[in-house]
């Protein structure tokens, strides 16, 4: 695991996933927001639809995106936002949208309700994976002709969306997984509890529904933003480690157009 010793200066050299080193977190969020806006502009000019896979984490890009859309009068009428995931109750129903943990609630409060209604896409183009019909979003992606960009971050165990690490699968088997409901790993619940529940792990949901790793890997572009201290190790393992289901982000080493944006905190040498 010599890659954990890669310095901030050398991070990105000979990386199997390109790593763009930036300054503060705002620069990371700006790059993500700008890529969203520029892609929509280009597609609108050509009369084409835009299909994004959208995360709730990172989220700092959304206020920038909303401001640019409203300021520059960018129509989202031909955009499809396919959200990555959502927490579930123990019976595999969505947690309440009113919960501060709800990704559906976050997108409504922070994105959709803040955009001028004249510019906003209709509700049927704002899609979350459905635990009652997990395959629906996979079928929808096929109907739409694929995903233009999958945005996201990287979890503590390398997960993309809630595609959790698996020790019982090959990388090829893991890469074929579609949208599904699943139980969250203890590492994920612990890491998320630190930021979302002041460390109350037992107050975190145990179940979630996630868009498939197959759908993320199938996007024409993948753009990830990282900015936390523990991302120092994560980015190095993703960009330099072996390709394995043990660390899902490593599968992006085989993607033709994936980029990781890292702020100065995430780029620093871990130890």
C-alpha positions as CSV (number, residue, x, y, z in Angstrom):
1,X,0.0,0.0,0.0
2,X,2.8,2.4,-0.9
3,X,0.2,4.7,-2.5
4,X,-0.8,5.9,0.9
5,X,2.7,7.6,1.0
6,X,2.2,9.6,-2.1
7,X,2.7,13.3,-1.4
8,X,0.4,16.1,-2.2
9,X,2.8,17.3,-4.8
10,X,3.0,13.9,-6.5
11,X,-0.7,13.1,-6.2
12,X,-2.1,12.7,-9.8
13,X,1.2,11.6,-11.4
14,X,0.7,8.3,-13.1
15,X,-2.8,8.0,-11.5
16,X,-5.1,5.5,-13.0
17,X,-8.0,8.0,-12.5
18,X,-7.1,11.6,-13.2
19,X,-7.0,13.7,-10.1
20,X,-7.4,17.5,-10.4
21,X,-6.0,19.3,-7.3
22,X,-7.7,22.5,-6.3
23,X,-7.6,25.0,-3.4
24,X,-10.5,25.1,-1.0
25,X,-13.8,23.2,-1.2
26,X,-15.5,26.1,-3.0
27,X,-13.3,25.4,-6.0
28,X,-14.4,21.8,-6.1
29,X,-18.0,22.7,-5.8
30,X,-17.6,25.4,-8.5
31,X,-16.1,22.9,-11.0
32,X,-18.9,20.5,-10.5
33,X,-21.6,23.2,-10.8
34,X,-19.9,24.6,-13.9
35,X,-19.8,21.2,-15.6
36,X,-23.5,20.8,-14.9
37,X,-24.3,24.2,-16.3
38,X,-22.0,24.0,-19.3
39,X,-23.3,20.6,-20.3
40,X,-26.9,21.7,-20.1
41,X,-26.2,24.9,-22.2
42,X,-24.5,22.8,-24.9
43,X,-27.3,20.3,-25.1
44,X,-30.0,22.9,-25.1
45,X,-28.2,24.7,-28.0
46,X,-28.3,21.4,-29.9
47,X,-31.9,20.6,-28.9
48,X,-30.8,17.6,-26.9
49,X,-31.8,16.3,-23.5
50,X,-29.4,16.2,-20.6
51,X,-29.3,13.2,-18.2
52,X,-27.4,13.5,-14.9
53,X,-26.9,11.1,-12.0
54,X,-27.0,13.5,-9.0
55,X,-25.7,12.9,-5.4
56,X,-26.7,14.3,-2.1
57,X,-23.0,14.3,-1.0
58,X,-21.2,16.4,-2.1
59,X,-23.9,19.1,-2.0
60,X,-21.9,22.4,-2.1
61,X,-22.3,22.6,-5.9
62,X,-26.1,23.0,-5.8
63,X,-26.4,26.6,-4.5
64,X,-23.9,27.6,-7.2
65,X,-25.8,25.7,-9.8
66,X,-29.1,27.2,-8.7
67,X,-27.7,30.7,-8.8
68,X,-26.2,30.3,-12.3
69,X,-29.4,28.7,-13.7
70,X,-31.6,31.6,-12.3
71,X,-29.2,34.3,-13.3
72,X,-28.5,33.1,-16.8
73,X,-32.0,31.8,-17.4
74,X,-30.9,28.3,-18.3
75,X,-33.9,26.1,-19.1
76,X,-34.0,22.7,-17.4
77,X,-37.1,21.6,-19.3
78,X,-35.1,18.9,-21.1
79,X,-33.1,17.8,-18.1
80,X,-33.4,14.6,-16.2
81,X,-31.9,14.5,-12.7
82,X,-31.6,10.8,-11.5
83,X,-30.7,10.9,-7.9
84,X,-28.2,8.3,-6.6
85,X,-29.9,7.0,-3.5
86,X,-32.1,7.4,-0.5
87,X,-32.3,6.1,3.0
88,X,-35.0,3.5,3.8
89,X,-37.0,2.4,6.9
90,X,-36.5,-1.2,8.1
91,X,-39.5,-2.2,5.9
92,X,-37.8,-0.8,2.8
93,X,-40.0,2.2,2.5
94,X,-38.6,5.7,2.0
95,X,-37.8,7.6,5.2
96,X,-40.0,10.6,5.6
97,X,-39.2,13.4,3.2
98,X,-39.4,15.8,6.2
99,X,-36.5,14.0,7.9
100,X,-33.2,16.0,7.8
101,X,-31.6,12.7,6.5
102,X,-33.9,12.5,3.5
103,X,-32.2,13.1,0.2
104,X,-35.6,13.6,-1.5
105,X,-36.3,16.4,1.1
106,X,-32.8,17.9,0.5
107,X,-33.2,18.1,-3.2
108,X,-36.7,19.7,-2.9
109,X,-35.6,22.3,-0.3
110,X,-32.2,23.1,-1.7
111,X,-32.5,22.7,-5.5
112,X,-36.0,22.4,-7.0
113,X,-37.8,24.9,-4.8
114,X,-35.0,27.5,-5.4
115,X,-35.2,27.4,-9.2
116,X,-37.5,29.7,-11.1
117,X,-40.6,27.6,-11.9
118,X,-40.4,28.8,-15.5
119,X,-37.0,27.1,-15.8
120,X,-37.5,24.0,-13.8
121,X,-38.0,20.5,-15.2
122,X,-41.4,18.8,-14.5
123,X,-41.6,16.5,-11.5
124,X,-41.5,13.3,-13.6
125,X,-37.9,14.2,-14.6
126,X,-36.7,14.4,-11.0
127,X,-36.2,10.7,-10.3
128,X,-35.1,8.7,-7.2
129,X,-34.5,5.0,-7.2
130,X,-37.7,3.2,-6.1
131,X,-37.3,0.4,-3.5
132,X,-40.7,-1.0,-4.7
133,X,-39.4,-1.2,-8.3
134,X,-35.6,-1.0,-8.3
135,X,-35.2,-1.8,-12.0
136,X,-37.3,1.2,-13.0
137,X,-34.5,3.7,-13.0
138,X,-32.3,1.2,-14.9
139,X,-35.0,0.9,-17.6
140,X,-35.4,4.6,-17.7
141,X,-31.7,5.2,-18.3
142,X,-31.9,2.8,-21.3
143,X,-35.0,4.6,-22.6
144,X,-33.2,8.0,-22.3
145,X,-30.1,6.7,-24.2
146,X,-27.8,6.7,-21.2
147,X,-26.4,9.1,-18.7
148,X,-24.3,12.1,-19.7
149,X,-22.5,12.6,-16.4
150,X,-22.6,10.8,-13.1
151,X,-21.7,13.2,-10.3
152,X,-20.8,12.1,-6.8
153,X,-18.3,11.6,-4.1
154,X,-16.4,8.6,-2.6
155,X,-17.4,7.0,0.6
156,X,-15.1,5.8,3.4
157,X,-14.9,2.3,2.1
158,X,-14.8,3.4,-1.5
159,X,-18.5,3.2,-2.2
160,X,-20.1,5.1,-5.0
161,X,-23.7,6.1,-4.2
162,X,-24.5,3.2,-1.7
163,X,-22.8,0.6,-3.8
164,X,-21.0,-0.8,-0.7
165,X,-17.8,-2.8,-0.7
166,X,-18.2,-6.6,-1.2
167,X,-15.7,-9.2,-0.3
168,X,-17.6,-12.0,-1.9
169,X,-17.6,-10.7,-5.5
170,X,-15.1,-10.2,-8.3
171,X,-14.7,-6.7,-9.7
172,X,-16.5,-7.9,-12.8
173,X,-19.5,-9.3,-10.9
174,X,-19.7,-6.1,-8.8
175,X,-19.6,-3.9,-11.9
176,X,-22.7,-5.7,-13.2
177,X,-24.9,-4.8,-10.1
178,X,-28.0,-2.8,-10.9
179,X,-30.2,-0.6,-8.8
180,X,-31.3,-2.3,-5.5
181,X,-32.2,-2.0,-1.9
182,X,-29.4,-3.1,0.5
183,X,-28.1,-3.0,4.1
184,X,-25.5,-0.4,4.8
185,X,-22.1,-1.3,6.1
186,X,-21.1,-0.3,9.6
187,X,-18.3,1.9,8.2
188,X,-20.7,3.9,6.1
189,X,-23.3,4.3,9.0
190,X,-20.5,5.4,11.3
191,X,-18.9,7.9,8.9
192,X,-22.4,9.4,8.1
193,X,-23.4,9.5,11.7
194,X,-20.4,11.8,12.5
195,X,-21.7,14.5,10.2
196,X,-25.5,13.8,10.3
197,X,-26.3,12.6,13.8
198,X,-23.4,14.0,16.0
199,X,-22.0,10.5,16.2
200,X,-25.3,8.7,17.0
201,X,-24.7,5.6,14.9
202,X,-27.8,3.8,16.2
203,X,-29.9,6.8,15.0
204,X,-28.8,6.2,11.4
205,X,-30.9,4.1,9.0
206,X,-29.7,0.6,8.4
207,X,-31.2,0.3,4.9
208,X,-31.0,2.3,1.6
209,X,-31.8,2.1,-2.0
210,X,-29.1,2.9,-4.5
211,X,-28.7,3.3,-8.2
212,X,-26.5,0.5,-9.6
213,X,-22.8,0.6,-10.0
214,X,-23.5,-0.6,-13.5
215,X,-25.4,2.6,-14.2
216,X,-22.7,4.8,-12.8
217,X,-19.9,3.1,-14.7
218,X,-22.1,3.2,-17.8
219,X,-22.3,7.1,-17.7
220,X,-20.4,8.8,-20.5
221,X,-18.6,10.9,-17.9
222,X,-18.0,10.5,-14.1
223,X,-17.1,13.6,-12.0
224,X,-16.4,13.1,-8.3
225,X,-15.7,15.8,-5.7
226,X,-13.8,15.1,-2.5
227,X,-12.9,17.5,0.3
228,X,-12.6,15.8,3.7
229,X,-9.4,14.8,5.7
230,X,-10.2,11.1,5.4
231,X,-10.5,11.5,1.7
232,X,-6.6,11.6,1.6
233,X,-6.4,7.9,1.8
234,X,-9.6,7.3,-0.2
235,X,-8.4,9.2,-3.2
236,X,-5.1,7.4,-3.3
237,X,-6.6,4.0,-3.0
238,X,-9.1,4.8,-5.7
239,X,-6.5,6.2,-8.2
240,X,-3.6,3.9,-7.5
241,X,-4.9,0.7,-5.7
242,X,-6.0,-2.5,-7.3
243,X,-9.3,-2.8,-9.1
244,X,-11.5,-4.7,-6.7
245,X,-15.1,-4.9,-5.3
246,X,-13.4,-4.4,-1.9
247,X,-13.0,-0.7,-2.9
248,X,-15.7,0.2,-5.5
249,X,-14.3,3.5,-6.6
250,X,-11.3,1.6,-8.0
251,X,-13.5,0.3,-10.8
252,X,-13.4,3.8,-12.3
253,X,-9.8,3.1,-13.3
254,X,-11.4,1.3,-16.3
255,X,-13.7,4.2,-17.1
256,X,-12.9,6.2,-20.3
257,X,-13.7,9.7,-18.8
258,X,-13.6,9.8,-15.0
259,X,-12.1,12.7,-13.0
260,X,-11.7,13.3,-9.3
261,X,-11.6,16.9,-8.1
262,X,-9.8,17.2,-4.7
263,X,-9.4,20.2,-2.5
264,X,-6.1,20.9,-0.7
265,X,-7.3,19.0,2.4
266,X,-8.1,15.8,0.5
267,X,-4.9,16.1,-1.5
268,X,-2.6,16.2,1.5
269,X,-0.5,13.2,2.3
270,X,-2.3,10.8,4.7
271,X,0.6,9.7,6.9
